[in-house]
Amino acid sequence: MVTIGGASFVDLFIEMPISPEGSNKTPTFDAISKVLRSCAVQLAQAEDRIIFEGPDALRGLANIGVNVRQPNNVLDGLLHVQPNVAEEVNQAAAGYPQSLHTAVGLAETALENSGYAKPFSLVLHDVLKSEGNLPAAPGGPSIVSQIKELIEGDVFASGQILVRQDNQNNEVWHYGLLAAPHGAQATIYIGQEPTLELTHIDGQGRYCFCLSERFQLVVRAPEAFHRIQVRRPAAAAPAPVRRGPLPPERVIAQPPRQGLPPRLAARMGCGDGHPPVQPQPALEEAAAARQRRDK
């Protein structure tokens, strides 16, 4: 990946060993297709990470099985093309989620000062957009709706955008990207569409395939991209699962249904404090029969 022109491409590839099934001497088409779909998703996620993060993404690619043939060709991602990130908001986590709106406002001003006009587009991590869709105040508009009104554009989500965990302060640093989308500020070139090839058969009889792709990012106008940075409290640990009967304060008493046998009403926790509901005359005989049966 390159910035400000350049001519270097990045090759991503995933190795896929597939074992023959049953008595087949070669893998079936269904077996290859199933693995291929999964690897294609991983390859696309790796490309997104590199486009956003640049070299910072390389450390995590091995965890999803993606390899890079020319790691030195990976230069700054879109989150780092601006050397002066004046729009970063180092507010306390208590200011979240309102701090997200503040960060976008600062980035929006920076874009306008660089000569760009609205509409702008914003890319956030999935978590930020999901939480930003909640009302900022009871009955009020959400943070995302306020941001859309501010930038006069849309807000997109990506699970591949940068996240940093601050365990010491029990916070998470989330990043986003505000961009002026009109014009040719950046272009992604595909030098080679995803290609699958059989490379060899290993000593275990597995057929080893390789899925590869070649792409290049050219950023012509770094000032058209501004990073935002927001702290948010780390998610609280989930409450332990309660086993056994509910505590008394959580038992919701309900009046018994018409004709419900007393023993069954007692088992449902609704026999105390509620006057019994008298069955209708037409149902008295059936109710009495059920009571005799349950005794």
C-alpha positions in Angstrom: 0.0 0.0 0.0 1.4 3.4 -0.9 0.4 7.0 -0.3 0.8 10.2 -2.4 1.3 8.3 -5.6 3.8 5.5 -5.8 3.9 2.2 -7.7 4.1 -0.6 -5.1 1.5 -3.2 -4.6 0.8 -5.4 -1.5 0.2 -9.1 -2.0 -2.0 -10.9 0.6 -2.4 -14.6 0.7 -4.0 -17.4 2.8 -2.8 -21.0 2.6 -5.7 -23.5 2.7 -4.9 -27.2 3.4 -7.9 -29.4 2.6 -8.2 -33.1 3.3 -10.0 -35.5 1.0 -13.3 -36.7 2.4 -14.1 -40.4 2.8 -12.9 -42.5 -0.1 -12.4 -39.5 -2.4 -8.9 -39.1 -3.6 -9.3 -35.4 -4.1 -11.3 -32.8 -2.1 -14.9 -32.3 -3.2 -16.1 -29.1 -4.7 -18.3 -28.5 -1.6 -15.3 -28.9 0.7 -13.3 -26.4 -1.3 -16.1 -23.9 -1.6 -16.8 -23.9 2.2 -13.1 -23.2 3.0 -12.8 -20.7 0.2 -15.8 -18.6 1.4 -14.3 -18.3 4.9 -10.8 -17.4 3.6 -12.2 -14.8 1.2 -13.9 -13.1 4.1 -10.6 -13.1 6.1 -8.7 -11.7 3.1 -11.2 -8.8 2.7 -11.0 -8.1 6.4 -7.2 -8.0 6.2 -7.4 -5.6 3.3 -9.7 -3.3 5.2 -7.4 -3.3 8.2 -4.3 -2.4 6.1 -6.3 0.4 4.4 -7.3 1.9 7.7 -4.2 1.2 9.9 -1.2 0.7 7.6 1.7 -1.1 9.3 -0.2 -1.3 12.6 -2.4 -3.9 11.0 0.4 -6.3 10.2 0.8 -7.5 13.8 -2.7 -8.9 13.9 -3.0 -10.5 10.5 -1.2 -13.7 11.4 -4.0 -14.3 14.0 -6.5 -14.7 11.2 -4.1 -16.7 8.9 -3.3 -13.9 6.4 0.2 -13.4 5.2 1.8 -10.4 3.4 4.5 -10.9 0.8 5.9 -7.4 0.8 5.3 -5.9 4.3 7.7 -3.0 3.5 5.3 -1.9 0.9 2.6 -1.2 3.5 2.9 2.5 4.3 0.5 4.8 6.2 -3.1 3.9 6.4 -6.0 6.4 6.1 -6.0 6.8 9.9 -2.4 8.0 9.8 -2.0 10.1 6.6 -2.5 13.3 8.6 0.7 14.1 10.5 -1.1 16.6 12.8 -4.1 15.0 14.4 -5.4 18.2 16.0 -8.9 16.7 16.1 -8.1 14.0 18.7 -10.3 14.4 21.7 -8.6 13.3 24.9 -11.6 13.7 27.1 -12.4 11.6 30.1 -14.5 8.5 29.5 -17.3 10.1 31.5 -17.8 12.5 28.5 -18.8 9.6 26.2 -20.8 9.4 24.0 -21.1 13.2 23.7 -17.4 13.3 23.2 -17.9 11.4 19.9 -20.0 14.4 18.6 -17.3 16.8 19.8 -14.5 14.9 18.0 -16.4 14.8 14.8 -17.1 18.5 15.1 -13.4 19.3 15.4 -12.6 17.1 12.4 -15.4 18.7 10.4 -13.9 22.1 11.1 -10.5 20.9 10.0 -11.8 19.6 6.7 -13.6 22.9 6.0 -10.4 24.8 6.9 -8.6 22.7 4.2 -11.1 23.9 1.6 -13.5 21.0 1.5 -17.2 21.4 1.5 -19.9 19.2 2.9 -21.3 16.5 2.6 -18.7 14.5 4.5 -18.6 10.8 5.4 -17.8 9.2 8.7 -16.5 5.6 9.4 -16.7 4.4 12.9 -16.1 1.1 14.7 -19.2 -1.1 14.9 -19.4 -0.5 18.7 -19.3 3.2 18.4 -22.0 3.4 15.8 -24.2 0.9 17.7 -23.9 2.8 20.9 -24.2 6.2 19.1 -27.6 5.1 17.7 -29.0 5.1 21.2 -30.7 8.4 22.4 -28.2 10.8 24.0 -30.9 11.7 26.5 -34.3 10.2 27.3 -36.6 11.0 24.4 -33.9 12.9 22.5 -32.1 12.3 19.2 -29.2 9.9 19.0 -25.6 11.0 18.7 -25.4 9.4 15.2 -28.4 11.4 14.0 -26.8 14.6 15.4 -23.6 13.8 13.6 -25.4 13.1 10.3 -27.0 16.6 10.6 -23.6 18.1 11.3 -21.7 16.6 8.4 -24.7 16.5 6.1 -23.6 13.0 5.1 -23.8 9.4 6.3 -22.2 7.3 9.0 -20.8 3.9 8.2 -19.6 1.1 10.4 -16.6 -1.2 10.1 -15.4 -4.0 12.5 -11.8 -3.6 11.1 -11.1 -0.1 12.3 -8.6 0.6 15.0 -9.3 -0.2 18.7 -6.9 0.1 21.6 -7.4 -1.3 25.1 -6.3 0.7 28.1 -6.4 -1.8 30.9 -4.8 0.5 33.5 -7.7 3.0 33.2 -10.3 0.4 32.2 -11.0 2.3 29.0 -11.0 1.6 25.3 -9.7 4.0 22.7 -11.8 4.0 19.6 -10.9 5.6 16.3 -12.8 6.8 13.3 -12.3 8.5 10.0 -14.0 11.6 8.7 -13.5 12.1 5.0 -14.5 14.4 2.1 -15.7 11.6 -0.3 -16.2 13.7 -3.5 -13.2 13.9 -5.8 -10.2 11.6 -6.2 -8.5 12.0 -2.9 -7.7 8.3 -2.7 -8.0 5.3 -5.0 -7.8 1.6 -4.3 -6.3 -0.3 -7.3 -6.7 -4.0 -7.6 -3.7 -5.5 -9.4 -5.0 -9.0 -9.1 -8.5 -10.2 -8.2 -8.7 -13.0 -5.5 -7.1 -16.0 -7.2 -7.1 -19.7 -6.0 -4.4 -22.1 -7.0 -3.3 -25.5 -6.0 0.3 -25.3 -4.8 1.2 -28.9 -3.6 0.1 -32.0 -1.7 1.7 -32.3 1.7 2.9 -35.4 3.5 -0.5 -36.0 5.1 -2.2 -36.2 1.7 -3.8 -32.8 2.1 -4.3 -30.6 -0.9 -2.8 -27.2 -0.2 -4.4 -24.3 -2.0 -3.4 -20.6 -1.9 -5.9 -17.7 -2.1 -4.1 -14.5 -3.0 -4.9 -10.9 -3.9 -2.9 -7.9 -4.9 -4.0 -4.3 -4.2 -2.6 -0.8 -3.8 -3.9 2.3 -2.0 -3.0 5.7 -3.5 -3.8 8.8 -1.4 -3.5 12.0 -3.4 -5.0 14.4 -0.8 -4.1 13.5 2.8 -5.8 16.6 4.1 -9.2 15.1 3.0 -9.0 12.5 5.8 -9.1 13.3 9.5 -8.9 10.8 12.3 -11.0 11.1 15.4 -10.1 9.5 18.7 -12.6 8.9 21.5 -12.3 7.2 24.9 -15.2 5.0 26.1 -15.5 3.0 29.3 -14.6 -0.6 28.9 -17.6 -2.9 28.9 -18.5 -4.1 32.4 -18.2 -7.8 33.1 -21.4 -9.7 32.6 -23.4 -10.5 35.7 -23.1 -14.1 36.8 -25.8 -16.4 35.7 -28.1 -17.1 38.6 -28.9 -20.7 39.3 -31.8 -22.1 41.2 -35.1 -20.4 42.2 -35.5 -16.6 41.9 -35.1 -14.6 45.1 -38.5 -13.6 46.7 -38.2 -10.0 45.5 -38.1 -11.1 41.9 -41.1 -13.4 42.0 -43.9 -11.6 40.1 -47.2 -12.4 41.6 -50.1 -12.8 39.1 -53.8 -13.5 39.8 -54.8 -17.1 39.1 -56.5 -17.8 35.9 -60.2 -18.7 35.9 -60.7 -22.2 37.1 -57.0 -22.7 37.9 -56.6 -25.4 40.6 -55.3 -24.1 43.9 -52.3 -26.4 43.9 -51.3 -25.3 40.4 -51.8 -21.6 41.3 -49.6 -22.1 44.4 -46.8 -23.7 42.2 -47.0 -20.7 40.0 -46.4 -18.4 42.9 -49.7 -16.5 42.5 -51.8 -17.9 45.3 -50.9 -15.4 48.0 -52.4 -12.0 48.4 -54.8 -12.3 45.6 -58.5 -13.2 46.0 -59.4 -16.3 44.0 -61.2 -15.7 40.8 -64.6 -17.4 40.7 -65.1 -19.5 37.7 -68.1 -18.8 35.5 -71.2 -20.9 36.1 -70.7 -22.8 32.9 -67.2 -23.8 34.0 -67.8 -24.7 37.6 -68.2 -28.4 37.0 -65.1 -28.7 34.9 -63.1 -26.7 37.5 -64.3 -29.0 40.3 -63.3 -32.0 38.3 -59.8 -30.7 37.8 -59.5 -29.9 41.5 -60.5 -33.5 42.4 -58.0 -34.9 39.9 -55.1 -32.8 41.3 -55.7 -33.9 44.9 
